[in-house]
Amino acid sequence: MTLFLCGDVMLGRGIDQILPHPSDPILKESYVRDARDYVALAEAENGRMPRPVDFPYVWGDALAELEHVSPDFRIINLETSVTVSKCFWAEKDIHYRMHPQNIPCLKAARIDCAVLANNHILDFGYQGLTETVAALNGAGIKTAGAGQNSERAAEPAVLDGGRQNRVLVYAYGHASSGVSVDWSADWDKPGVNFLPNLSDTILLDVQKNVATWKQPGDTAIFSIHWGANWGYDVDPVHRQFAHDLIDKAAIDVVYGHSSHHAKGLEVYQGKLILYGCGDFINDYEGIAGYEAFRDDLTLMYFLHLNPNGSLMALEMVPMQIRQFRLQSASSADAQWLYEVLKREGEKFGARIELTSQNVLLLAQ
């Protein structure tokens, strides 16, 4: 089985403005009040963009790569509400939304599952969450990690391609990534599948949830939005929790995200742990402050798994975000990512190689 995973997909704000059906551009940020200003920043950095663009535009060269690899399932962390709601969450400064009529943008990449347990999915309140789930499900995209109550939020997305093996995608949002406890779903309240901490009690809850759904032959992916936006260090508590998920909760892949750049990875007991996949699509071009992390560079993660969920091979294809569009990274940029992943992977015993085709491989 081959899976495609990537980091945060943010299709709101500036990106939403260049798509065929832009939302109301009004923002309530401290310094930016119009989403079109993010388009202007990007154009000042890298030149004028066409407007409106077609729905496949933002995926750029990634579409050809997806066709080439032809993964069985395509899974993303969607860090954008899909709504026309004007109910800005008052306690937040940054809000992301995409107009529901722009949902063909996700269809263009044939996304199978969008995980929603992150710190932006309730940017436009409960109405925004309800519209988001309805828009995605209406487009045939399964969701995990948020819902109309705690039971629905905790349910995994079940991906079944007609073969014996299924993929179960569990999604959780941890407080360390900025997910508010106020967003936590309850038995009578919509919200996110929230992790207040990574204690043994929480692990037991996860274990019970996985045991409820997982059948022999199933592959279980644990999506978790955790950690700070910037920095390569992995909290030892996070690492231990990832190990425990594999040892005690029958998780086969730990799919971490929240950091704006790729972090280290590990193979533990034959199972893959991605501590931070980085951003995949965003509108951050022209925003200064963290250039050293090169958040314009991102990775497509292609996981080749054995029937028991263990990792057979991992390919990582470098991309660069330019003019709100993914394009194949240059040899120099691929080398830069290789040096970072090599350095960070060595901390966990992972060896990274760079091929002549600018593809990063996990050596096993």
C-alpha positions as CSV (number, residue, x, y, z in Angstrom):
1,M,0.0,0.0,0.0
2,T,1.2,3.5,-0.8
3,L,0.0,6.6,1.0
4,F,0.5,10.3,0.3
5,L,0.9,12.6,3.4
6,C,1.8,16.2,3.6
7,G,1.9,19.0,6.1
8,D,-0.6,21.8,6.6
9,V,-2.7,22.8,3.6
10,M,-3.9,26.4,4.0
11,L,-6.2,27.5,1.2
12,G,-7.7,30.5,2.9
13,R,-6.9,34.2,3.1
14,G,-4.7,35.2,0.1
15,I,-5.1,31.9,-1.7
16,D,-8.8,32.0,-1.5
17,Q,-8.7,35.5,-3.0
18,I,-7.1,34.2,-6.3
19,L,-9.4,31.2,-6.6
20,P,-12.6,31.5,-8.8
21,H,-14.9,32.2,-5.8
22,P,-13.2,34.5,-3.3
23,S,-14.7,35.0,0.2
24,D,-15.3,38.4,1.7
25,P,-11.7,39.7,2.1
26,I,-12.3,41.4,5.4
27,L,-9.9,40.2,8.2
28,K,-9.6,41.1,11.8
29,E,-5.8,40.7,12.2
30,S,-3.8,43.3,14.2
31,Y,-2.0,44.6,11.1
32,V,-3.8,43.2,8.0
33,R,-7.5,44.0,7.4
34,D,-7.8,42.8,3.9
35,A,-6.9,39.3,2.6
36,R,-5.9,40.7,-0.7
37,D,-2.9,42.3,1.0
38,Y,-1.4,38.8,1.2
39,V,-1.7,38.5,-2.5
40,A,0.1,41.9,-2.9
41,L,2.9,40.7,-0.6
42,A,3.5,37.6,-2.6
43,E,3.4,39.5,-5.9
44,A,5.9,42.0,-4.6
45,E,8.2,39.1,-3.7
46,N,7.8,36.9,-6.8
47,G,5.8,38.7,-9.5
48,R,2.2,39.0,-10.5
49,M,-0.1,36.1,-10.4
50,P,-3.0,35.4,-12.8
51,R,-6.5,36.0,-11.3
52,P,-8.7,34.1,-11.0
53,V,-6.6,30.9,-11.3
54,D,-8.1,27.5,-12.1
55,F,-8.8,25.1,-9.3
56,P,-5.7,22.9,-9.9
57,Y,-3.4,25.9,-9.9
58,V,-2.1,25.8,-6.3
59,W,-1.0,22.1,-6.6
60,G,1.2,22.9,-9.5
61,D,3.9,20.3,-10.1
62,A,2.7,18.2,-7.2
63,L,-0.2,16.9,-9.5
64,A,2.2,15.3,-11.9
65,E,4.1,13.7,-9.0
66,L,0.9,12.3,-7.6
67,E,0.0,10.8,-10.9
68,H,3.5,9.3,-11.2
69,V,3.5,7.6,-7.8
70,S,-0.3,6.9,-7.9
71,P,-0.8,6.5,-4.1
72,D,-3.7,4.4,-2.9
73,F,-4.9,7.2,-0.6
74,R,-4.1,10.9,-0.3
75,I,-4.3,12.5,3.2
76,I,-3.8,16.1,4.2
77,N,-4.1,18.3,7.3
78,L,-6.6,21.0,6.2
79,E,-5.8,24.1,8.2
80,T,-8.7,26.1,6.7
81,S,-12.4,26.5,7.4
82,V,-14.6,26.0,4.4
83,T,-17.4,28.4,5.1
84,V,-19.2,31.7,4.4
85,S,-19.6,32.3,8.1
86,K,-18.7,35.7,9.4
87,C,-18.4,34.5,13.0
88,F,-14.8,35.3,13.6
89,W,-13.6,33.5,16.8
90,A,-13.1,36.5,19.0
91,E,-10.2,35.2,21.0
92,K,-8.1,34.6,17.9
93,D,-6.1,37.1,15.8
94,I,-5.5,34.9,12.7
95,H,-8.5,33.4,10.8
96,Y,-8.4,31.2,7.7
97,R,-11.4,30.4,5.5
98,M,-12.0,29.3,1.9
99,H,-15.3,29.8,0.1
100,P,-17.3,26.5,-0.2
101,Q,-17.6,27.0,-3.9
102,N,-13.7,26.7,-4.1
103,I,-13.9,23.1,-2.8
104,P,-13.0,21.8,-6.3
105,C,-9.5,23.0,-5.5
106,L,-9.2,19.9,-3.2
107,K,-11.0,17.7,-5.7
108,A,-8.4,18.7,-8.3
109,A,-5.7,16.8,-6.2
110,R,-8.2,13.9,-5.5
111,I,-7.8,14.2,-1.8
112,D,-9.3,11.3,0.1
113,C,-9.1,12.5,3.7
114,A,-8.7,15.9,5.4
115,V,-7.8,15.8,9.0
116,L,-9.4,18.7,10.9
117,A,-7.9,18.5,14.4
118,N,-5.9,21.7,14.3
119,N,-5.8,25.3,15.6
120,H,-7.7,26.9,12.6
121,I,-10.7,24.7,12.0
122,L,-13.0,26.7,14.3
123,D,-11.7,30.1,13.2
124,F,-15.3,30.9,12.2
125,G,-17.1,29.2,15.0
126,Y,-19.3,26.2,15.2
127,Q,-21.2,27.3,12.1
128,G,-17.9,27.4,10.2
129,L,-17.1,23.9,11.4
130,T,-20.5,22.5,10.4
131,E,-20.2,24.0,7.0
132,T,-16.6,22.7,6.6
133,V,-17.5,19.1,7.4
134,A,-20.6,19.3,5.1
135,A,-18.6,20.8,2.2
136,L,-15.9,18.2,2.5
137,N,-18.2,15.2,2.9
138,G,-20.4,16.6,0.0
139,A,-17.3,16.5,-2.2
140,G,-16.5,12.9,-1.2
141,I,-13.6,13.8,1.1
142,K,-13.7,12.0,4.4
143,T,-12.8,13.9,7.6
144,A,-11.4,13.1,11.0
145,G,-10.6,15.0,14.2
146,A,-13.6,17.3,14.5
147,G,-17.4,17.0,14.5
148,Q,-20.7,17.8,16.0
149,N,-19.9,16.1,19.3
150,S,-17.0,14.3,21.0
151,E,-18.1,10.9,19.7
152,R,-18.1,12.1,16.1
153,A,-14.8,14.0,16.6
154,A,-13.0,10.9,17.9
155,E,-14.2,8.6,15.0
156,P,-11.5,7.8,12.5
157,A,-11.9,8.3,8.8
158,V,-12.2,4.9,7.3
159,L,-10.5,4.6,3.9
160,D,-11.4,1.5,2.0
161,G,-10.2,1.0,-1.6
162,G,-12.1,-2.2,-2.1
163,R,-9.3,-4.4,-1.0
164,Q,-9.2,-6.3,2.3
165,N,-7.0,-3.8,4.0
166,R,-8.5,-0.5,5.3
167,V,-6.7,2.6,6.5
168,L,-8.0,4.2,9.6
169,V,-7.1,7.9,10.2
170,Y,-7.4,9.1,13.7
171,A,-6.9,12.8,14.3
172,Y,-6.1,14.7,17.5
173,G,-5.2,18.3,18.3
174,H,-2.8,18.9,21.2
175,A,-2.7,22.0,23.3
176,S,1.0,22.7,22.4
177,S,0.0,23.7,18.9
178,G,-2.3,26.4,20.0
179,V,-5.6,24.4,19.9
180,S,-7.7,25.9,22.7
181,V,-9.4,23.8,25.3
182,D,-12.5,25.9,24.5
183,W,-12.5,24.1,21.1
184,S,-12.7,20.7,22.7
185,A,-15.7,18.7,21.5
186,D,-18.0,17.3,24.2
187,W,-21.0,14.9,24.3
188,D,-23.3,17.9,23.5
189,K,-20.9,20.4,21.9
190,P,-19.2,20.5,18.5
191,G,-15.4,20.8,18.4
192,V,-12.0,19.3,18.0
193,N,-10.8,15.9,19.2
194,F,-8.6,17.5,21.8
195,L,-5.6,16.3,23.8
196,P,-5.0,18.5,26.9
197,N,-1.8,16.5,27.6
198,L,0.1,13.4,26.7
199,S,-0.4,11.4,29.9
200,D,-0.9,7.7,30.5
201,T,-4.6,8.4,31.0
202,I,-4.8,10.1,27.6
203,L,-2.9,7.2,26.0
204,L,-5.4,4.7,27.5
205,D,-8.3,6.7,25.9
206,V,-6.5,6.5,22.5
207,Q,-5.9,2.8,23.0
208,K,-9.6,2.2,23.6
209,N,-10.6,4.3,20.6
210,V,-8.2,2.4,18.3
211,A,-9.3,-1.0,19.7
212,T,-13.0,-0.1,19.0
213,W,-12.3,0.3,15.2
214,K,-9.2,-1.5,14.2
215,Q,-9.6,-4.9,12.7
216,P,-6.9,-7.4,11.6
217,G,-5.3,-6.2,8.5
218,D,-6.2,-2.5,9.1
219,T,-3.5,0.2,9.0
220,A,-3.9,2.9,11.7
221,I,-2.6,6.4,11.2
222,F,-2.4,8.8,14.2
223,S,-2.6,12.4,13.0
224,I,-1.5,14.9,15.7
225,H,-1.3,18.6,15.5
226,W,1.4,19.4,18.1
227,G,4.4,21.6,19.0
228,A,5.4,25.1,18.1
229,N,5.5,26.6,14.6
230,W,9.3,27.1,14.5
231,G,12.3,25.1,15.7
232,Y,13.7,21.6,15.1
233,D,13.8,20.3,18.6
234,V,11.4,17.4,19.4
235,D,10.0,17.4,22.9
236,P,11.1,14.2,24.7
237,V,7.6,13.9,26.0
238,H,6.3,13.9,22.4
239,R,8.8,11.3,21.3
240,Q,7.9,9.0,24.2
241,F,4.2,9.4,23.4
242,A,4.8,8.5,19.8
243,H,6.7,5.4,20.9
244,D,3.8,4.5,23.3
245,L,1.3,4.9,20.5
246,I,3.1,2.2,18.5
247,D,3.9,-0.1,21.5
248,K,0.5,0.1,23.3
249,A,-2.1,1.5,21.0
250,A,-1.5,-0.4,17.8
251,I,-0.7,2.7,15.7
252,D,1.2,2.1,12.5
253,V,2.1,5.6,11.4
254,V,2.4,8.8,13.6
255,Y,1.7,11.7,11.4
256,G,2.7,14.9,13.2
257,H,2.3,18.5,11.9
258,S,2.0,22.1,13.1
259,S,5.6,23.3,12.5
260,H,5.9,25.6,9.5
261,H,8.9,23.6,8.3
262,A,9.9,19.9,8.1
263,K,11.3,18.3,11.2
264,G,13.1,15.1,11.9
265,L,11.6,11.6,11.5
266,E,12.1,8.2,13.0
267,V,11.5,4.6,12.4
268,Y,10.6,2.8,15.6
269,Q,9.7,-0.9,15.8
270,G,9.5,-0.7,12.0
271,K,6.8,2.0,12.1
272,L,7.2,5.6,10.8
273,I,7.1,8.6,13.0
274,L,6.9,12.0,11.3
275,Y,7.4,14.6,14.0
276,G,6.6,17.6,11.8
277,C,5.7,17.6,8.1
278,G,5.9,21.3,7.7
279,D,3.6,23.5,5.7
280,F,2.6,22.2,2.3
281,I,0.5,25.1,0.9
282,N,0.2,28.6,2.4
283,D,0.1,32.3,1.6
284,Y,3.2,33.4,3.6
285,E,5.3,34.7,0.6
286,G,6.8,38.0,1.4
287,I,6.3,37.8,5.1
288,A,9.6,38.4,6.8
289,G,11.0,37.0,10.1
290,Y,11.9,33.3,9.8
291,E,13.8,33.1,6.5
292,A,16.4,30.8,8.0
293,F,13.8,28.0,8.3
294,R,12.9,28.2,4.5
295,D,9.2,27.7,5.0
296,D,8.8,28.1,1.3
297,L,10.3,24.6,0.9
298,T,8.1,21.6,1.6
299,L,7.9,17.9,1.1
300,M,5.5,15.3,-0.4
301,Y,5.7,12.2,1.7
302,F,5.1,8.9,-0.1
303,L,4.9,6.0,2.4
304,H,5.1,2.4,1.0
305,L,3.8,0.1,3.7
306,N,3.8,-3.6,4.2
307,P,0.4,-5.4,4.9
308,N,1.2,-5.3,8.7
309,G,1.6,-1.5,8.6
310,S,5.4,-1.5,8.9
311,L,7.4,0.8,6.6
312,M,8.7,-0.7,3.4
313,A,10.1,2.6,1.9
314,L,9.7,6.3,2.3
315,E,10.2,8.8,-0.6
316,M,10.1,12.6,0.1
317,V,9.8,14.8,-3.0
318,P,10.9,18.5,-2.4
319,M,8.6,21.3,-3.6
320,Q,8.8,25.1,-3.4
321,I,5.9,27.4,-2.8
322,R,6.1,30.3,-5.3
323,Q,3.2,32.5,-6.4
324,F,0.9,30.4,-4.2
325,R,1.8,27.4,-6.3
326,L,3.8,24.2,-5.7
327,Q,6.7,23.8,-8.1
328,S,9.5,21.2,-8.2
329,A,12.4,22.4,-6.0
330,S,15.7,23.2,-7.6
331,S,18.8,21.0,-7.0
332,A,20.2,23.6,-4.6
333,D,16.9,23.7,-2.6
334,A,16.7,19.9,-2.6
335,Q,20.2,19.8,-1.3
336,W,19.3,22.3,1.5
337,L,16.3,20.1,2.6
338,Y,18.5,17.0,2.5
339,E,21.1,18.6,4.8
340,V,18.3,19.6,7.3
341,L,16.6,16.2,7.2
342,K,19.9,14.3,7.4
343,R,20.9,16.4,10.5
344,E,17.6,16.1,12.2
345,G,17.0,12.4,11.3
346,E,20.4,11.3,12.6
347,K,19.2,12.4,16.1
348,F,16.7,9.5,15.9
349,G,18.8,7.0,14.0
350,A,17.2,7.8,10.6
351,R,19.6,8.0,7.6
352,I,18.5,10.2,4.6
353,E,19.8,9.9,1.1
354,L,19.4,12.3,-1.9
355,T,19.0,10.8,-5.4
356,S,20.1,12.3,-8.6
357,Q,16.4,13.1,-9.3
358,N,16.3,15.3,-6.2
359,V,14.2,12.8,-4.2
360,L,15.0,12.2,-0.5
361,L,14.9,8.6,0.6
362,L,14.9,7.0,4.0
363,A,17.7,4.4,4.0
364,Q,16.8,1.2,5.8
